[in-house]
Amino acid sequence: MHARQTEQPTGYREKSRIARATGIMAIATLLSRFAGLVRDIVVGTVFGAGFATDAFFVAFTIPNLLRRFFAEGSLTAAFVPTFTDVYQHDGVDAARKMARICWTLLLCVMVCVTVLGVLASPWIVQLIGYGFADTAGKLALTDLLNRIMFPYIFFVSLLALFAGILNVCGHFLMPALSPLLLNLAMIACALVLAPQLDQPILALAVGVVVGGVVQLVMQMPAIYRCGFDLRFDFYFRHPAVTRVARLMLPGLAGVAIYQINVVVTRLLASFLPEGSVSWLYYGQRLFEFPQGIFVVSLAQAVLPTMSRQQAVDDLQGFQESLRFALVLIAIITLPASIGLILCSDAVYSLFFMRGAFTAFDVSQSAAALIWYAPGLLFVGISRVTAPAFYALKDTRTPVKISFWTLLINVAAGLLLMQVMGHAGLALALTLATVFNAVVLIWLLGLRLNQFDFASIGHALLRLTPGLFCMVLVVKFLLGFVNWMEPGDFWPRLGLLTAAIGLGGGSYGLLSLLCGVHEVRQAWRMLLQKVVPPSRGTNA
């Protein structure tokens, strides 16, 4: 008798690692997104869509944009490949020293950014919400909300550094769960603190800051368990830290291009009728639901893998990881985009049409979502291809593309808002996103020379029957109810759930029957993480 160990090919192990990390983060993010949906329902019920919520959403745009600049965006994109390289080649001690220096430097930088942001708040708010000047008190309220919330960027930037360290070390759960705490803090403040204040909307701003503090503190035990400490180290000229700064600085615009365009959209919306900013926000939030659950999770999971493959010059493995990630993006985002369009009225009426949120708000939010939804696939492509450039130590290319993307969004927004109002701004952002993704993938294909685009195209064609069947099933089931009129919650929830479940099930089944092997492959790899195979067998 002897034990037989089955060795899996390296490519399979890397795909399995990506699938496992994506699955862990997707589950954690699903919980956070459901909490975010509850948060938005609470906000809509308590505050509606109008003067106060317009001010809050514009104010929150500013720290949220900087979060993408300094935290989830350029910091992660520059830090993870460099930290992976040090971790792989120089060992754990060198990685710990690099982490201490980066922690110290980021702490100093973000203190300065936060102080300057609070002091410059009146000018920043006037720039982003310029159209609010015509409504008495709206700019002043936006400024006050921004001052309260601005420290959030300090906490969430440090959180992003911790998350990068933990992800490289193979720990994905705790960073992925952190947004859940932000949503819970905002819900609690909206329900408990808001009734106690003269200006109830200020409670949401307090909830943002409280959530940022709790998010950061939650990561510290995991950091210590991985062997890293939070001692200060002021050796800022360390070669690896210099490399991070050199990669990060040009990526500030490129990696956060989607959020830059969101800011432009909200600036233009401030010139539209009251409520437009809120309708766009609610449309974007539902649009980001599948994006946050899967797209962001996959992008975060694939970056350490591609960085590791690039560090050991495994070009074939790098290209296969990228191809696998792009196919998974298409498998998820195509049905999600169609589902968002078909279910927009149903979701908003079922969950939001109560309290201060009227049927008119439902129709206007749904209109924004319908024009946002087609961009989901292209957001996914951008979120996967941009990290590929970062893994190749190239942050300049996304910056150049982002400049033209921004111009397209502004030009299209100015034109379409005249005809379609806030829905035109949603469409303009989608058009800009399409441009960004197409140019990124085209240039990356040139960079990789022999990248296998044909297999991706074949997989997309095989998805078509499943998508068509899904549309028929969902439209048929949702057609039993007039969603713009009030009705019993639970029967309608059951009908919506059945439409989503049966539509998604028919899509998945037909995709498997049509030979989309990545569906079965990803499912099998994720299932093996739940029920691991035996490590050995008796011969």
DOLUM-367073 format. One record per residue (C-alpha): y, x, z. Coordinates in nm, 3 decimals, decimal comma. Each point is the difference from the previous one (the first is absolute). Example, Ala and Ser with C-alpha at 12.3 -4.5 7.8 and 13.67 -1.06 7.14 Angstrom:
DOLUM-367073
yy->-0,450; xx->1,230; zz->0,780
yy->0,344; xx->0,137; zz->-0,066
END
This chain:
DOLUM-367073
yy->0,000; xx->0,000; zz->0,000
yy->0,350; xx->0,124; zz->-0,069
yy->0,351; xx->-0,138; zz->-0,019
yy->0,152; xx->-0,027; zz->-0,345
yy->0,377; xx->0,006; zz->-0,030
yy->0,141; xx->-0,160; zz->-0,311
yy->0,308; xx->0,180; zz->-0,130
yy->0,246; xx->-0,215; zz->-0,188
yy->0,203; xx->0,151; zz->-0,288
yy->0,347; xx->0,121; zz->0,092
yy->0,165; xx->-0,261; zz->-0,225
yy->-0,187; xx->-0,280; zz->0,173
yy->0,097; xx->0,133; zz->0,343
yy->0,366; xx->0,012; zz->-0,099
yy->-0,013; xx->-0,354; zz->-0,142
yy->-0,177; xx->-0,112; zz->0,314
yy->0,266; xx->0,167; zz->0,212
yy->0,275; xx->-0,176; zz->-0,196
yy->-0,180; xx->-0,336; zz->0,022
yy->-0,068; xx->0,039; zz->0,371
yy->0,358; xx->0,102; zz->0,083
yy->0,134; xx->-0,279; zz->-0,221
yy->-0,229; xx->-0,252; zz->0,169
yy->0,101; xx->0,106; zz->0,352
yy->0,370; xx->-0,012; zz->-0,081
yy->-0,034; xx->-0,322; zz->-0,199
yy->-0,163; xx->-0,179; zz->0,296
yy->0,263; xx->0,133; zz->0,240
yy->0,277; xx->-0,083; zz->-0,245
yy->-0,145; xx->-0,348; zz->-0,051
yy->0,049; xx->-0,068; zz->0,370
yy->0,355; xx->0,134; zz->-0,022
yy->0,076; xx->-0,207; zz->-0,309
yy->-0,127; xx->-0,317; zz->0,160
yy->0,224; xx->0,078; zz->0,295
yy->0,281; xx->0,058; zz->-0,250
yy->-0,068; xx->-0,340; zz->-0,158
yy->0,018; xx->-0,160; zz->0,344
yy->0,323; xx->0,193; zz->0,063
yy->0,155; xx->-0,130; zz->-0,322
yy->-0,110; xx->-0,355; zz->0,081
yy->0,162; xx->0,030; zz->0,343
yy->0,318; xx->0,145; zz->-0,150
yy->0,013; xx->-0,274; zz->-0,264
yy->-0,063; xx->-0,274; zz->0,256
yy->0,252; xx->0,128; zz->0,257
yy->0,273; xx->0,135; zz->-0,228
yy->-0,064; xx->-0,159; zz->-0,344
yy->0,155; xx->0,161; zz->-0,311
yy->0,376; xx->0,038; zz->0,008
yy->0,294; xx->0,174; zz->0,170
yy->-0,181; xx->0,178; zz->0,287
yy->-0,320; xx->0,087; zz->-0,184
yy->0,191; xx->0,132; zz->-0,302
yy->0,188; xx->0,234; zz->0,237
yy->-0,320; xx->0,111; zz->0,178
yy->-0,196; xx->0,072; zz->-0,319
yy->0,283; xx->0,207; zz->-0,149
yy->0,046; xx->0,188; zz->0,328
yy->-0,374; xx->0,068; zz->0,027
yy->0,003; xx->0,130; zz->-0,358
yy->0,188; xx->0,312; zz->0,112
yy->-0,236; xx->0,141; zz->0,267
yy->-0,293; xx->-0,125; zz->-0,207
yy->0,121; xx->0,198; zz->-0,301
yy->0,044; xx->0,313; zz->0,212
yy->-0,348; xx->-0,058; zz->0,140
yy->-0,134; xx->0,036; zz->-0,354
yy->0,225; xx->0,301; zz->-0,063
yy->-0,080; xx->0,199; zz->0,313
yy->-0,326; xx->-0,154; zz->0,115
yy->-0,259; xx->-0,169; zz->-0,222
yy->0,146; xx->0,148; zz->-0,315
yy->0,113; xx->0,356; zz->-0,047
yy->-0,108; xx->0,132; zz->0,341
yy->-0,359; xx->-0,117; zz->-0,042
yy->-0,011; xx->0,106; zz->-0,366
yy->0,125; xx->0,352; zz->0,081
yy->-0,168; xx->0,051; zz->0,338
yy->-0,357; xx->-0,118; zz->-0,070
yy->-0,080; xx->0,236; zz->-0,294
yy->0,157; xx->0,299; zz->0,177
yy->-0,161; xx->-0,076; zz->0,335
yy->-0,336; xx->-0,051; zz->-0,174
yy->0,036; xx->0,338; zz->-0,171
yy->0,074; xx->0,174; zz->0,332
yy->-0,279; xx->-0,189; zz->0,176
yy->-0,255; xx->0,093; zz->-0,270
yy->0,094; xx->0,364; zz->-0,056
yy->0,167; xx->0,128; zz->0,319
yy->-0,192; xx->-0,192; zz->0,266
yy->0,072; xx->-0,243; zz->0,281
yy->0,226; xx->0,232; zz->0,204
yy->0,234; xx->0,054; zz->-0,296
yy->0,004; xx->-0,375; zz->-0,064
yy->0,092; xx->-0,066; zz->0,365
yy->0,289; xx->0,245; zz->-0,018
yy->0,126; xx->-0,160; zz->-0,322
yy->-0,020; xx->-0,345; zz->0,163
yy->0,205; xx->0,118; zz->0,301
yy->0,272; xx->0,145; zz->-0,224
yy->0,016; xx->-0,311; zz->-0,220
yy->0,016; xx->-0,224; zz->0,308
yy->0,288; xx->0,204; zz->0,144
yy->0,194; xx->0,014; zz->-0,327
yy->-0,047; xx->-0,369; zz->-0,075
yy->0,112; xx->-0,092; zz->0,353
yy->0,326; xx->0,192; zz->-0,046
yy->0,065; xx->-0,139; zz->-0,348
yy->-0,064; xx->-0,361; zz->0,095
yy->0,226; xx->0,016; zz->0,306
yy->0,282; xx->0,104; zz->-0,233
yy->-0,089; xx->-0,264; zz->-0,262
yy->-0,012; xx->-0,276; zz->0,263
yy->0,335; xx->0,092; zz->0,158
yy->0,169; xx->0,028; zz->-0,339
yy->-0,154; xx->-0,329; zz->-0,112
yy->0,135; xx->-0,189; zz->0,301
yy->0,347; xx->0,151; zz->-0,039
yy->0,015; xx->-0,063; zz->-0,375
yy->-0,147; xx->-0,350; zz->0,023
yy->0,314; xx->-0,195; zz->-0,105
yy->0,029; xx->0,192; zz->-0,327
yy->-0,374; xx->-0,008; zz->-0,073
yy->-0,018; xx->-0,376; zz->0,059
yy->0,303; xx->-0,066; zz->-0,217
yy->-0,158; xx->0,201; zz->-0,281
yy->-0,336; xx->-0,181; zz->0,008
yy->0,122; xx->-0,350; zz->0,089
yy->0,331; xx->0,008; zz->-0,184
yy->-0,031; xx->-0,358; zz->-0,116
yy->0,000; xx->-0,121; zz->0,364
yy->0,373; xx->0,078; zz->0,027
yy->0,084; xx->-0,345; zz->-0,138
yy->-0,171; xx->-0,170; zz->0,300
yy->0,185; xx->0,030; zz->0,331
yy->-0,192; xx->0,193; zz->0,265
yy->-0,303; xx->0,079; zz->-0,217
yy->0,075; xx->0,370; zz->-0,049
yy->0,083; xx->0,041; zz->0,370
yy->-0,331; xx->-0,153; zz->0,103
yy->-0,186; xx->0,219; zz->-0,250
yy->0,173; xx->0,309; zz->0,144
yy->-0,093; xx->-0,093; zz->0,358
yy->-0,364; xx->-0,059; zz->-0,096
yy->-0,013; xx->0,331; zz->-0,185
yy->0,138; xx->0,194; zz->0,299
yy->-0,263; xx->-0,150; zz->0,227
yy->-0,287; xx->0,068; zz->-0,240
yy->0,094; xx->0,344; zz->-0,127
yy->-0,190; xx->0,196; zz->0,272
yy->-0,317; xx->-0,149; zz->-0,149
yy->0,012; xx->0,270; zz->-0,270
yy->-0,022; xx->0,269; zz->0,272
yy->-0,322; xx->-0,136; zz->0,148
yy->-0,171; xx->-0,092; zz->-0,327
yy->0,068; xx->0,342; zz->-0,159
yy->-0,175; xx->0,177; zz->0,286
yy->-0,275; xx->-0,259; zz->-0,031
yy->-0,047; xx->0,095; zz->-0,368
yy->-0,046; xx->0,366; zz->0,095
yy->-0,267; xx->-0,093; zz->0,255
yy->-0,170; xx->-0,227; zz->-0,254
yy->-0,012; xx->0,282; zz->-0,256
yy->-0,165; xx->0,233; zz->0,254
yy->-0,253; xx->-0,262; zz->0,103
yy->-0,085; xx->-0,093; zz->-0,361
yy->-0,068; xx->0,361; zz->-0,096
yy->-0,226; xx->0,026; zz->0,306
yy->-0,190; xx->-0,308; zz->-0,120
yy->0,152; xx->-0,255; zz->0,241
yy->0,144; xx->-0,303; zz->-0,180
yy->-0,034; xx->-0,294; zz->0,240
yy->0,278; xx->0,065; zz->0,253
yy->0,276; xx->0,071; zz->-0,258
yy->-0,105; xx->-0,306; zz->-0,201
yy->0,017; xx->-0,224; zz->0,308
yy->0,353; xx->0,106; zz->0,098
yy->0,186; xx->-0,261; zz->-0,215
yy->-0,184; xx->-0,271; zz->0,196
yy->0,201; xx->0,094; zz->0,307
yy->0,331; xx->-0,025; zz->-0,186
yy->-0,086; xx->-0,352; zz->-0,113
yy->-0,110; xx->-0,106; zz->0,348
yy->0,320; xx->0,138; zz->0,153
yy->0,216; xx->-0,192; zz->-0,248
yy->-0,196; xx->-0,322; zz->0,053
yy->0,032; xx->0,028; zz->0,378
yy->0,373; xx->0,067; zz->-0,015
yy->0,060; xx->-0,287; zz->-0,245
yy->-0,183; xx->-0,249; zz->0,223
yy->0,100; xx->0,127; zz->0,345
yy->0,326; xx->0,192; zz->-0,029
yy->0,178; xx->-0,192; zz->-0,279
yy->0,057; xx->-0,321; zz->0,202
yy->0,171; xx->0,207; zz->0,271
yy->0,263; xx->0,155; zz->-0,232
yy->0,331; xx->-0,134; zz->-0,130
yy->-0,094; xx->0,149; zz->-0,339
yy->-0,377; xx->-0,064; zz->-0,017
yy->-0,053; xx->0,217; zz->-0,310
yy->0,073; xx->0,311; zz->0,213
yy->-0,340; xx->-0,051; zz->0,162
yy->-0,169; xx->0,102; zz->-0,325
yy->0,194; xx->0,327; zz->-0,005
yy->-0,106; xx->0,074; zz->0,357
yy->-0,361; xx->-0,073; zz->-0,098
yy->0,019; xx->0,256; zz->-0,282
yy->0,106; xx->0,278; zz->0,239
yy->-0,254; xx->-0,095; zz->0,265
yy->-0,271; xx->-0,006; zz->-0,266
yy->0,100; xx->0,348; zz->-0,122
yy->-0,029; xx->0,145; zz->0,350
yy->-0,342; xx->-0,155; zz->0,061
yy->-0,128; xx->0,111; zz->-0,343
yy->0,085; xx->0,363; zz->0,073
yy->-0,136; xx->0,005; zz->0,354
yy->-0,332; xx->-0,150; zz->-0,116
yy->-0,075; xx->0,304; zz->-0,221
yy->0,049; xx->0,266; zz->0,268
yy->-0,341; xx->-0,027; zz->0,172
yy->-0,176; xx->0,037; zz->-0,338
yy->0,212; xx->0,307; zz->-0,082
yy->-0,102; xx->0,166; zz->0,327
yy->-0,366; xx->-0,092; zz->-0,051
yy->0,008; xx->0,181; zz->-0,335
yy->0,116; xx->0,317; zz->0,175
yy->0,369; xx->-0,015; zz->-0,092
yy->0,281; xx->0,014; zz->0,255
yy->0,370; xx->-0,086; zz->-0,005
yy->0,145; xx->0,332; zz->0,117
yy->0,321; xx->0,111; zz->-0,169
yy->-0,010; xx->0,289; zz->-0,249
yy->0,326; xx->0,100; zz->-0,168
yy->-0,141; xx->0,243; zz->-0,255
yy->0,142; xx->-0,205; zz->-0,287
yy->-0,043; xx->0,287; zz->-0,251
yy->-0,379; xx->-0,031; zz->0,011
yy->-0,121; xx->0,017; zz->-0,366
yy->-0,195; xx->-0,327; zz->0,018
yy->0,293; xx->-0,187; zz->0,154
yy->0,232; xx->0,141; zz->-0,264
yy->-0,244; xx->-0,121; zz->-0,263
yy->0,003; xx->-0,351; zz->0,148
yy->0,382; xx->-0,007; zz->-0,006
yy->0,004; xx->0,130; zz->-0,357
yy->-0,241; xx->-0,274; zz->-0,111
yy->0,167; xx->-0,270; zz->0,208
yy->0,363; xx->0,038; zz->-0,100
yy->-0,034; xx->-0,077; zz->-0,372
yy->-0,242; xx->-0,281; zz->0,080
yy->0,245; xx->-0,200; zz->0,211
yy->0,102; xx->-0,213; zz->-0,298
yy->-0,322; xx->-0,005; zz->-0,199
yy->-0,250; xx->-0,096; zz->0,265
yy->0,208; xx->-0,291; zz->0,129
yy->0,106; xx->-0,136; zz->-0,338
yy->-0,142; xx->-0,344; zz->0,063
yy->0,204; xx->-0,032; zz->0,320
yy->0,312; xx->0,131; zz->-0,174
yy->-0,039; xx->-0,276; zz->-0,252
yy->-0,047; xx->-0,253; zz->0,281
yy->0,336; xx->0,111; zz->0,142
yy->0,164; xx->-0,046; zz->-0,340
yy->-0,160; xx->-0,344; zz->-0,028
yy->0,136; xx->-0,107; zz->0,340
yy->0,345; xx->0,139; zz->-0,082
yy->0,011; xx->-0,209; zz->-0,317
yy->-0,141; xx->-0,301; zz->0,188
yy->0,289; xx->0,018; zz->0,247
yy->0,222; xx->-0,127; zz->-0,283
yy->-0,223; xx->-0,304; zz->-0,058
yy->0,003; xx->-0,331; zz->0,195
yy->-0,081; xx->0,009; zz->0,372
yy->-0,372; xx->0,025; zz->0,064
yy->-0,074; xx->0,214; zz->-0,307
yy->-0,062; xx->0,315; zz->0,206
yy->-0,238; xx->-0,193; zz->0,226
yy->-0,190; xx->-0,161; zz->-0,289
yy->-0,050; xx->0,342; zz->-0,158
yy->-0,115; xx->0,138; zz->0,335
yy->-0,259; xx->-0,274; zz->0,051
yy->-0,120; xx->0,044; zz->-0,358
yy->-0,029; xx->0,374; zz->0,042
yy->-0,184; xx->-0,032; zz->0,332
yy->-0,278; xx->-0,210; zz->-0,150
yy->-0,007; xx->0,234; zz->-0,300
yy->-0,049; xx->0,294; zz->0,236
yy->-0,288; xx->-0,170; zz->0,184
yy->-0,276; xx->0,119; zz->-0,240
yy->0,200; xx->0,314; zz->-0,074
yy->0,002; xx->0,103; zz->0,363
yy->-0,363; xx->-0,092; zz->0,064
yy->-0,152; xx->0,193; zz->-0,288
yy->0,249; xx->0,192; zz->-0,216
yy->0,169; xx->0,189; zz->0,282
yy->-0,335; xx->0,056; zz->0,174
yy->-0,155; xx->0,145; zz->-0,316
yy->0,303; xx->0,222; zz->-0,069
yy->-0,011; xx->0,139; zz->0,354
yy->-0,376; xx->0,053; zz->-0,025
yy->-0,001; xx->0,174; zz->-0,337
yy->0,283; xx->0,250; zz->0,070
yy->-0,195; xx->0,216; zz->0,253
yy->-0,305; xx->-0,003; zz->-0,230
yy->0,195; xx->0,104; zz->-0,312
yy->0,192; xx->0,261; zz->0,204
yy->-0,329; xx->0,144; zz->0,127
yy->-0,145; xx->0,009; zz->-0,355
yy->0,315; xx->0,165; zz->-0,134
yy->-0,010; xx->0,258; zz->0,281
yy->-0,348; xx->0,115; zz->-0,112
yy->0,081; xx->-0,027; zz->-0,374
yy->-0,242; xx->-0,290; zz->-0,057
yy->0,179; xx->-0,146; zz->-0,303
yy->-0,296; xx->-0,214; zz->-0,107
yy->-0,032; xx->-0,153; zz->0,346
yy->0,378; xx->-0,053; zz->0,010
yy->-0,005; xx->-0,193; zz->-0,328
yy->-0,302; xx->-0,207; zz->0,104
yy->0,164; xx->-0,095; zz->0,332
yy->0,313; xx->-0,106; zz->-0,190
yy->-0,199; xx->-0,202; zz->-0,256
yy->-0,202; xx->-0,170; zz->0,274
yy->0,318; xx->-0,088; zz->0,193
yy->0,169; xx->-0,145; zz->-0,310
yy->-0,300; xx->-0,219; zz->-0,081
yy->-0,014; xx->-0,127; zz->0,358
yy->0,373; xx->-0,076; zz->-0,018
yy->-0,052; xx->-0,210; zz->-0,313
yy->-0,304; xx->-0,181; zz->0,145
yy->0,206; xx->-0,118; zz->0,298
yy->0,355; xx->-0,042; zz->-0,131
yy->-0,070; xx->-0,197; zz->-0,319
yy->-0,161; xx->-0,299; zz->0,176
yy->0,248; xx->0,033; zz->0,286
yy->0,296; xx->-0,025; zz->-0,240
yy->-0,141; xx->-0,309; zz->-0,169
yy->-0,090; xx->-0,153; zz->0,336
yy->0,354; xx->0,050; zz->0,133
yy->0,143; xx->-0,184; zz->-0,300
yy->-0,248; xx->-0,289; zz->0,022
yy->0,024; xx->-0,039; zz->0,379
yy->0,372; xx->0,062; zz->0,052
yy->0,106; xx->-0,363; zz->0,059
yy->-0,311; xx->-0,070; zz->0,209
yy->0,047; xx->0,298; zz->0,233
yy->0,371; xx->-0,049; zz->0,065
yy->-0,029; xx->-0,374; zz->0,053
yy->-0,304; xx->0,032; zz->0,225
yy->0,122; xx->0,281; zz->0,225
yy->0,380; xx->-0,005; zz->-0,023
yy->0,120; xx->-0,355; zz->-0,067
yy->0,090; xx->-0,095; zz->0,355
yy->0,295; xx->0,031; zz->0,234
yy->0,302; xx->0,155; zz->-0,174
yy->-0,201; xx->0,087; zz->-0,314
yy->0,043; xx->-0,284; zz->-0,253
yy->-0,185; xx->-0,105; zz->-0,315
yy->0,285; xx->0,151; zz->-0,203
yy->-0,058; xx->0,333; zz->0,175
yy->-0,369; xx->-0,032; zz->-0,091
yy->0,073; xx->-0,047; zz->-0,371
yy->0,254; xx->0,285; zz->-0,011
yy->-0,225; xx->0,246; zz->0,189
yy->-0,291; xx->-0,092; zz->-0,227
yy->0,217; xx->0,063; zz->-0,308
yy->0,074; xx->0,353; zz->0,127
yy->-0,369; xx->0,065; zz->0,067
yy->-0,106; xx->-0,116; zz->-0,347
yy->0,219; xx->0,265; zz->-0,161
yy->-0,091; xx->0,270; zz->0,251
yy->-0,376; xx->-0,051; zz->-0,035
yy->-0,059; xx->0,151; zz->-0,350
yy->0,128; xx->0,333; zz->0,132
yy->-0,280; xx->0,037; zz->0,255
yy->-0,233; xx->0,195; zz->-0,232
yy->0,282; xx->0,237; zz->-0,096
yy->0,105; xx->0,057; zz->0,360
yy->-0,363; xx->0,093; zz->0,066
yy->-0,007; xx->0,242; zz->-0,293
yy->0,319; xx->0,165; zz->0,123
yy->-0,127; xx->0,025; zz->0,357
yy->-0,312; xx->0,185; zz->-0,122
yy->0,147; xx->0,217; zz->-0,277
yy->0,299; xx->0,119; zz->0,205
yy->-0,230; xx->0,155; zz->0,268
yy->-0,188; xx->0,168; zz->-0,286
yy->0,321; xx->0,181; zz->-0,094
yy->0,056; xx->0,091; zz->0,366
yy->-0,354; xx->0,135; zz->0,031
yy->0,085; xx->0,217; zz->-0,302
yy->0,309; xx->0,119; zz->0,193
yy->0,232; xx->-0,174; zz->-0,249
yy->0,267; xx->-0,224; zz->0,153
yy->0,258; xx->0,046; zz->-0,276
yy->-0,166; xx->-0,216; zz->-0,264
yy->0,009; xx->-0,323; zz->0,208
yy->0,368; xx->0,068; zz->0,075
yy->0,091; xx->0,023; zz->-0,367
yy->-0,187; xx->-0,321; zz->-0,077
yy->0,159; xx->-0,177; zz->0,298
yy->0,349; xx->0,060; zz->-0,136
yy->-0,075; xx->-0,189; zz->-0,321
yy->-0,193; xx->-0,267; zz->0,190
yy->0,302; xx->-0,067; zz->0,217
yy->0,225; xx->-0,036; zz->-0,304
yy->-0,241; xx->-0,249; zz->-0,159
yy->-0,010; xx->-0,209; zz->0,320
yy->0,380; xx->-0,009; zz->0,028
yy->0,054; xx->-0,085; zz->-0,366
yy->-0,271; xx->-0,265; zz->-0,010
yy->0,111; xx->-0,144; zz->0,335
yy->0,364; xx->-0,038; zz->-0,107
yy->-0,112; xx->-0,175; zz->-0,319
yy->-0,276; xx->-0,223; zz->0,136
yy->0,181; xx->-0,115; zz->0,317
yy->0,256; xx->-0,170; zz->-0,223
yy->-0,272; xx->-0,214; zz->-0,156
yy->-0,273; xx->-0,031; zz->0,265
yy->0,181; xx->0,063; zz->0,329
yy->-0,211; xx->0,166; zz->0,270
yy->-0,318; xx->-0,045; zz->-0,208
yy->0,160; xx->0,219; zz->-0,267
yy->0,039; xx->0,278; zz->0,256
yy->-0,370; xx->-0,025; zz->0,082
yy->-0,086; xx->0,025; zz->-0,369
yy->0,232; xx->0,299; zz->-0,042
yy->-0,178; xx->0,185; zz->0,280
yy->-0,334; xx->-0,076; zz->-0,163
yy->0,119; xx->0,138; zz->-0,335
yy->0,123; xx->0,317; zz->0,170
yy->-0,333; xx->0,036; zz->0,180
yy->-0,189; xx->-0,031; zz->-0,329
yy->0,213; xx->0,275; zz->-0,153
yy->-0,051; xx->0,228; zz->0,301
yy->-0,380; xx->-0,040; zz->-0,002
yy->-0,044; xx->0,038; zz->-0,378
yy->0,204; xx->0,320; zz->-0,019
yy->-0,167; xx->0,147; zz->0,310
yy->-0,353; xx->-0,059; zz->-0,130
yy->0,093; xx->0,124; zz->-0,349
yy->0,147; xx->0,328; zz->0,131
yy->-0,290; xx->0,049; zz->0,240
yy->-0,242; xx->-0,047; zz->-0,290
yy->0,182; xx->0,275; zz->-0,190
yy->-0,012; xx->0,221; zz->0,308
yy->-0,376; xx->-0,048; zz->0,048
yy->-0,065; xx->0,039; zz->-0,374
yy->-0,345; xx->-0,166; zz->-0,031
yy->0,035; xx->-0,285; zz->0,248
yy->-0,246; xx->-0,284; zz->-0,067
yy->0,226; xx->-0,298; zz->-0,077
yy->-0,267; xx->-0,164; zz->-0,218
yy->-0,229; xx->-0,085; zz->0,293
yy->0,292; xx->-0,164; zz->0,183
yy->0,079; xx->-0,210; zz->-0,307
yy->-0,363; xx->-0,108; zz->-0,033
yy->-0,008; xx->-0,105; zz->0,366
yy->0,316; xx->-0,210; zz->-0,051
yy->-0,154; xx->-0,179; zz->-0,298
yy->-0,310; xx->-0,086; zz->0,202
yy->0,220; xx->-0,160; zz->0,267
yy->0,140; xx->-0,258; zz->-0,245
yy->-0,276; xx->-0,267; zz->0,024
yy->0,011; xx->0,006; zz->0,378
yy->0,379; xx->-0,035; zz->0,002
yy->-0,014; xx->-0,294; zz->-0,242
yy->-0,263; xx->-0,178; zz->0,210
yy->0,201; xx->0,062; zz->0,316
yy->0,309; xx->-0,165; zz->-0,156
yy->-0,198; xx->-0,312; zz->-0,093
yy->-0,154; xx->-0,034; zz->0,346
yy->0,324; xx->0,052; zz->0,194
yy->0,211; xx->-0,231; zz->-0,221
yy->-0,264; xx->-0,273; zz->0,017
yy->-0,026; xx->0,003; zz->0,381
yy->0,373; xx->0,032; zz->0,072
yy->0,072; xx->-0,286; zz->-0,239
yy->-0,134; xx->-0,255; zz->0,252
yy->0,320; xx->0,027; zz->0,211
yy->0,373; xx->-0,029; zz->-0,064
yy->0,098; xx->0,306; zz->0,200
yy->0,374; xx->-0,072; zz->-0,004
yy->-0,049; xx->-0,307; zz->0,220
yy->-0,090; xx->0,018; zz->0,372
yy->-0,363; xx->-0,058; zz->0,094
yy->-0,269; xx->0,068; zz->0,259
yy->-0,030; xx->0,372; zz->0,071
yy->-0,374; xx->0,046; zz->0,054
yy->-0,132; xx->-0,183; zz->-0,309
yy->0,250; xx->0,188; zz->-0,214
yy->-0,092; xx->0,331; zz->0,162
yy->-0,366; xx->-0,074; zz->-0,074
yy->0,081; xx->-0,076; zz->-0,364
yy->0,208; xx->0,317; zz->-0,040
yy->-0,270; xx->0,208; zz->0,166
yy->-0,265; xx->-0,149; zz->-0,227
yy->0,212; xx->0,070; zz->-0,307
yy->0,052; xx->0,363; zz->0,099
yy->-0,362; xx->0,051; zz->0,108
yy->-0,166; xx->-0,167; zz->-0,298
yy->0,247; xx->0,148; zz->-0,246
yy->-0,045; xx->0,350; zz->0,141
yy->-0,377; xx->-0,044; zz->0,020
yy->-0,029; xx->-0,111; zz->-0,364
yy->0,217; xx->0,296; zz->-0,105
yy->-0,212; xx->0,250; zz->0,193
yy->-0,330; xx->-0,142; zz->-0,121
yy->0,099; xx->-0,008; zz->-0,367
yy->0,146; xx->0,352; zz->0,027
yy->-0,335; xx->0,126; zz->0,127
yy->-0,187; xx->-0,186; zz->-0,275
yy->0,236; xx->0,148; zz->-0,259
yy->-0,085; xx->0,353; zz->0,111
yy->0,301; xx->0,106; zz->0,208
yy->-0,208; xx->0,254; zz->0,191
yy->0,287; xx->0,109; zz->0,225
yy->-0,016; xx->-0,337; zz->0,179
yy->-0,364; xx->0,055; zz->0,096
yy->0,057; xx->0,371; zz->0,072
yy->0,292; xx->-0,056; zz->0,234
yy->-0,180; xx->-0,284; zz->0,178
yy->-0,315; xx->0,211; zz->0,046
yy->0,195; xx->0,296; zz->0,139
yy->0,192; xx->-0,219; zz->0,243
yy->-0,321; xx->-0,177; zz->0,108
yy->-0,168; xx->0,333; zz->0,073
yy->0,278; xx->0,074; zz->0,248
yy->-0,084; xx->-0,319; zz->0,185
yy->-0,379; xx->0,047; zz->-0,016
yy->-0,052; xx->0,376; zz->-0,048
yy->-0,324; xx->0,104; zz->-0,176
yy->-0,268; xx->0,189; zz->0,189
yy->0,076; xx->0,370; zz->0,030
yy->-0,359; xx->0,093; zz->-0,070
yy->-0,337; xx->-0,139; zz->-0,097
yy->-0,356; xx->0,092; zz->0,080
yy->-0,189; xx->0,163; zz->-0,287
END
